[in-house]
Amino acid sequence: MTEETKAAEEPIRITDNVFYIIAILLVTLSGLFLFGMVGLRTLFGIIAMAFPAHLLIGLFGIKGEERLIFAVFAGIALFPLAVFYLNRFVPSLRLSILLVFIVLTAAGLFVKPIMAANKQGN
């Protein structure tokens, strides 16, 4: 058999990342078509709130769909709570949202390498 026939006989495998990308595109397009720009902005907001939580939940070793679902619900619950309390000290709501997003994303990105360095040092 030649390489071309081997490639033609192998089934196409969809990895988890491709599946997630397709799912996000379908949800985004359906939100856009059903609700217009308001739906698209709402979906973007949910994804933006879930992203830092997704990074932080990864520190606990949770994988796959469970991590994604926990991240969405934790983001919906904890992100507005942090923005609400920060907004008591910062007079701008948009600035509070930006600061909470930056702090939570930085925590999700930089806590794991710090924890790994501490484990190696002990």
Secondary structure, 3 states (H helix, E strand, C coil): CCHHHHHHHCCCCCCHHHHHHHHHHHHHHHHHHHHHHHHHHHHHHHHHHHHHHHHHHHHHCCCHHHHHHHHHHHHHHHHHHHHHHHHCCCCCHHHHHHHHHHHHHHHHHHHHHHHHHHHHHC
